[in-house]
Amino acid sequence: MLDVASKIDDSVRHIKARVNNIPGIGIILGTGLGALADKVQNRYDIPYEDIPHFVKSTLKDHAGNLIFGSIGDKNVVIMQGRLHYYEGYSMKEITFPVRVMKALGAKTLIVSNAAGSMNQYIGAGDIMIITDHINLMGDNPLRGINDDSLGPRYPDMYESYSPELIELTYKTAIREDIRISKGVLVAVSGPNLETPAEYKFLSLIGADAVSMSSVPEVIVAIHSSMKVLGISCITDKCTPEVLRKADIS
């Protein structure tokens, strides 16, 4: 059985045989955000199932493509459709693409997700810059024997989300008159939505929004010495006074 580093090498060799550009930025598109891929210039798509050691997304709204190209003057590699722990994959499987992005040359990772807000001042349709996170997924992608060539045994999660990128994003949003806030994301395993008591608990422990993704990818990015920017797109309000049965049709 191949170790993680050997699997990364396999994936990178396969990709480099088809793509020439070196991406400086990796982007993971969350639920409902796949349309950003339409902004990519000189676009080249590789389906996940065509890349050695990648697993396939099982969700209908996640296209499952690794996209190469440019946005503005930046070369990017984009996951059009992320992989989720609740799909039955291991933490190492869902975060493997981040390892490959880093090996391809990406030094910055931008993660996005759909999330519910427990903060009375952050509403549906708002954008929240993630300033910190709480991992309640019950697992960690770094469990097991550590490969020191990929990162340290005990990565420091202090300032996991780059203060520089947070400030840049916030100032840009204000300049463009985009409603934006900052907050703490808590990640749970899913796939069920939370009970009212759980929303209350998550708020009490310091979370502003809840999602079923992003945190494992951020942990691996920090382990890989990448700079991280996290964005949550708020889909619903989960505060007790406005909580209603969700329409997920």
N, C-alpha and C positions, 0 to 999 in steps of 0.2 A: 504494500500500500504506500502510495506517495505521501510525503509530508507536505505541509502547507506551502513551503517555499518552492518545492518542485511543481506543485499544482499551479502556483502563480506563474512560474516560468513557462509552463505549457500554454497557459492562457495568453500570456503576453506574446509569445512567439506566433501563435495563431492570429492574433489581432494585428501585429506588426506586418504580417504577410499580406494584409488587406488594407491597412491604413498607414499613411505616411506622417500625418501631423502629430506633434507631441502636445498633448493637452496640459495646460497649466492649472486648469480648474476642473474639478469633478462636481457634478450636480446630480442630486437624487430627487426625482419628481414624485411627490406624494399623490394620494387619491384626488382625482379631479384636476390635477395640474399638468397632465401630459401635453396639453396644447402648447406649452412653452417650446416644445421641440419644433414647432412650426416656425420659430424665429431663427433657427439655426441656418447659417449660410454654409455652402459647400458641404452639405449634409451627406453622411454615409452611415447607414444603419446595419448593425449586426444583431440578429435575433439571439437571445440568451442561449437557446438550445443549440446554436451553432458554435458556441464557445466552450472549449473543454473545461469541465468542472463547475460550470455555471448551472444552477437549477432554474427551472421554468416557473414563471409566475402563474398561479392558478386562478387569478382574479380577472374577471371580464373587462374591468376598467383599467387594467394595467397591461399595456401593449407588450412589454417584455423585450425591449430593444436597447442595445447599447449604441448610442448615437455619437458620432464624431463630427466636428465641424467648428464653426466659429460664431460667436455673438459679439458684435462690435469688433474690437481688435484683439479679442481673447480666444485662444483655442480652448475648446471645452470637450469633455466627455460626459455624456448624460445618460443616467439610468431612466429610461422612459417606462416607469412602472417599477416600484421597489418590490422587495421580497419581505414577507412577514413571518415572524415566529409562529403565529397562529395557523399558518398554512401547513404546519407540520414539519417544517425544516428546522435544522439545528441553528444555534446562534452563529456558528462558524460558517454555515452555508449562506445565511442571509447577509453576512458581512463580507463574504469573500470578494464581491465586486469592488469594495472599497480598497482591499489589498491590491487588486489589479490596477485600479485607478492610480494608486500611489506608484506602483512599479512602472506604469506608463509615463509618469512624469508629473502628475497632478500634485501640487503642493498645498492647495486649498480645496476644502470640501464644503459645498453648500447643500444642506439638507432641508427639505420642505415636507410638511405634512398637513393633513386635515385634523383639527382638534376641537374639543368642546371646552368652553370657558366656564370656570367656576368663579371668575372675577367679575364683580358687578359692573366694573367700568370697561370691560372688554366684551364687545357684543358680536353677534353673528355678522359675518362679512368683514370683520376687522382683520388686520394683519398684526401678528405679534412676533417681535424679535425675541428669540429664546436667549435668555441671559444665563440660565443654569438649568439643571435637570435633576429629577429624582427617579432612580431606577427601581420600579416595583414589578419587573417582569419575571422575577424569580430565577433568573439565569444571567450569565455573563459570557460574552464571546471570548474572553481571555482565559476561561477555565481550562485547566489541563497544563501539560508541559509547555513552557514558554520557549519560543524560538528567539534568541537574543538578536538574530540578524533582522528580525521584523520590528522589534521594540522591546522595552524594558519589562522585567517581571512585574514591577509595581508602578505603572504610569501615574503621574500626578494629575488629577482631574481639576486642580485649581485653575480657574479661568479657562475651562474647556472651550468656551465660546469666545472667540477673539474679541477683546475690547475694541481693538482698532476697527474690525469689520462691523461690529455693532454700531459704533459711532458713525462710521461712513454710511451705513444703511439708514440709520435714523435721520441723519442730516439730509440725505438724498430724498427720503420720503417727505420730509418737511418742505424741502425746496419744490418738490413736484406736487405738493398739496395732497398727499396720500395719507389717509388716517392710519396711524400706526401706534403701537404701544410696545412695551417690554414686559417680559414675565418669565416665570419658571414653568417648565414643562415636566409633567410626570408621565412616565410610560408604564402601561399595563399590558399584560399579554394578550387580552382579547380572546375570541372575537366578539363577545357580547358587550353591549353598552352597559354602563355602570348603574347601580341602584342609587336611589336618592341618598341613602346612608353612606354609600361609598363616595359619592360626590362631596358630601359634607366632610368626610374623613380626609379626602385628598386636599380639600381646601384648608382644613385645619393644620395639615402638615407642611403647608407653605406653597402648594402648587396653584398656579393661575389657570393652567389648561392641561387637558389630558389627551393622550394619543396612544396608539398601539404600535408605535414605530419610532425611528430616528435615534433613540438613545443607544442601541447596540452599535449602529454605524458610527456614531460620534465617539464611542469608547474606542473602537478600532482605529478611527482616524487619529485620535490623540495618541494611541499606542504607536501609530505610524509616523508621528511628528508632523501631522498636517494641521493647518490652521482651519478653524471651523466657523461657519456662519449658519445659524439655524433660524428657520422661518416657519411659524404655524399660521395656517389660514383657518380662522375660526368659523366653524360651520353651525354651531348652535350654542345657546346659553344653557348652562347646567346649574345655575344658582337656584336654591329652594323656592324662592318667590315666583319664579317664572318657569320652572321645570314642568314639562308636559311630555306625554307619550310621543316618542320620536316618529317622524314620517320617513321611513327608509326605503320606500318603494322606488 
